[in-house]
């Protein structure tokens, strides 16, 4: 089952990651081009993440979306990670898998152009 976005859970996780990376709010703002109020609102859970912001933070924090979104990923006996976005996609019917993969690829391409 897909997990619903919970900013009040994800925001503090993003703040912890930033602190663990020893980055100040100001440094993240400088690198991403986002305002300090945007980052504060995201870290407090009052504002959701856009795909562009998610992509920017993945780049700055050098981690994957599962880590940023606080999605628990369990190692399984196969190469696939249980609970990951990829494993959840595979649970869907093939038509939905194709739709979401194309949508994600488009969104990532668009985000990449915005941050280049």
TARA-V93381 format. One line per field, one symbol per residue. phi: phi as a letter, one per 40 degrees, with the letter a starting at -180 (. if undefined). psi: psi as a letter, one per 30 degrees, with the letter a starting at -180 (. if undefined). A space follows every 10 residues. Layout:
phi: ???
psi: ???
This chain:
phi: .ccccbdccc dccccccdcc cfbcdccccc ccgccccccc ccccgcbccc cccdcccdcc cfaccdcccf ccbbcbcccc bcgcdccccc cccdccdcdc cccccccccc cccccc
psi: kkkkkjefee eeeeeeeeee fhkleeeeee efglleeeee eeffgfklkl eeeeeeeeee fhlleeeegh jkkkkafafk kkfleeeeef flleeeeeee eeeeeeeeee eeeef.
